Amino acid sequence: ASNLVPGLCLGTERSNALSPLMQMILDGIEIPEPCEISDKIKRLAPQMKDQKPPKLSEEEIERFRYMITNYIDDIRYPRSKFESTATATDLYSVLSDFYFRSNDLWLAKHKSIPRELEKADPEFGEHFCLAFEDLFVNGKSEKVIELAQKLLQLHGGFLFEGFKSDAPQAARKSIK
């Protein structure tokens, strides 16, 4: 069982392209005290973190392009300030996820997004944060739209027409 635990903990992180658990293991202190299992996990975490997350498939890129396009469309023509804020909140995460994944980097979540963007590309990180600040504080969406357009440009741009995504077989129910 002691060989299985490190692989399960860190393997899930890798398949989800997330690194928070790995970072917690690297920075953390074993409680109540170090043991054989925690030692194995601590030795494995840096190796896993040094590996790149799985590459995005073409299907995943298309899905990201579609989601970002949909959010941008909602931000361009919001029904209310509240709807714009809710949409921008989702777009903040999706756009950062796409940036990290399309650059073969581990994902960041929530408050670690600006910090990880700064590490990855200081210029882009500043542009990202200022664009969303302008949207959240001033209600101005132009910089976020420009940011999304620039980020998607290398991957075919915005995508609405012709996008098709089938539900996984397990999620389908027959209509009778």
N, C-alpha and C positions, 0 to 999 in steps of 0.2 A: 504493500500500500504506500510505503514512503516514496517509491519511485513514481507512483501515479500522481500524487498531489501536486508537485511542481508543474508537471506537464499539463494537468487539467487547469490549474490556476492561470498559467501564462499562455497556454494554447488558446483559451477563449479570448484573451486580450488580443492575440495576433489575428485570429479570424475576424474579429470586429474592428481591427485597425486602431484599437484604443491602447493607450499606454499608461493611464493613471495608476492601475494596480502595480505595474512594473515600477513606476516611480515611487510609489508608497513603499514597496519592498526595498528598493535601493536606499531610500532615506529613513526608513523606519527602524525602530528599536524593538527587538523581540520581547514579547511579554507572555508569560512571567519571566522567562529566561531563554537564551538560545538553546536549540536542540538540534538533533540530526536533520529533521525535516526542514526547519527554518534555515539551517545552514545550506542545504541543497537548493532551496528556493532562492536564497540570497546570491548564491553562485550562478544560478541560471538566469536571473533577471537581467543582468547587464548584457549577457549574450543575446537574449531575446530582444532587448531594446535596441541593440546594435543592428539587428536584422531589420530590413525594411518591411512594412506591412504588405499584404497581398496587393498586387496591381489591380487597378480598376479594369473591369471588362468593358467592352464596347457597350454592352447593354446597360451597365451601371452608369457609364458616361451619359448615355442617352437619357436615362431616368433623371440624373442630376440636371441635365440641360432643360428637360421638360419642367421639373419642379421649380427651378430658378426662374424660368420664363414665366411660369404661372404666377409666382409670387411677385415678380416685377410688374406683370400686367395688373395685378391687384393693387400694387403700390402706385402705379401710374394713375389709376382711376378708382381711388378709394370711395367707399360709400359713406364713411365717417372717419373721424380722427381715431376712434377706438379700433376700428377695423384696420386702419393703416398701421397702428402700433402693434396690434396682434400679428399681422402679416410680417412686419419688419422683424419682430422677435423670432419668428420661425426662419425667415430668410437669413438672419444673422448666423444661425447655427448651420443651415444648409450651405450657405456660401462659404463659410469657413471649412466645413467638412469637404466640400469640393476642392477648395484650394489645397488643403493638406493631402487628400487622397490623390489628386491629379499631379501632385509633385512628389509622390511616393513617400509621404511623411505620415507619422502617426497622428491620429486625430487628437484634437483638444476639445474639451467640453467646458461650457459655462465660463466661470471666471478665469480659467487658464487660457482661453482663446487669445486674448491680446498678448499675453506673455509668450505663448508659443509662436504666434505670428511674428513677434518682435525677434525671436531667436532665429526663425526660418528666413525672414526677409524684412529687415527693419523698415525699408521704404514702403513695401506693400502693407506691412502691419500698421504703419502710421496712416496711410491712405484709407485702409479698411476702417480703423477706429474713428477717424475724422468724418468719414462718409456717414457712418451710422450715428455718430453724435449729431451731425447736422440733421439727420432724419428724425431721431428721437427728441432732440431738444427744440429744433426750429421747424420741424414738419416739412423740411425740404428733401425731396427724394432724388434730385438730379445726380448727386455724387454717388449714391448707392446704385442707381441705374447704370451710370458710367462704369463703376467698379465691376458690376456683374457682366456688362457687355465686354469689358476688357478681359475678364477672367474666362469667359466662354469663347472668346474669339479664336483661341488656339484649338478649340474642340468643335468648331462648326457653328458657333454663335447660338442665338436664341432658337428655341425649338417649340413649335406648336403643331403646325400642319404635318400630318403624316406620322405622328408619334402613336405607337400602339404598344400597350403593355398588357399581356395576358395574365390573369390571376393564376397563381400556382395551382396545380391539379388538386392538392390537398384542401385548398380553400374553396373549391367550387362545389356548388350544391345543385342538384338537378331540380328543375321546375316541373312539377307534376300536378 
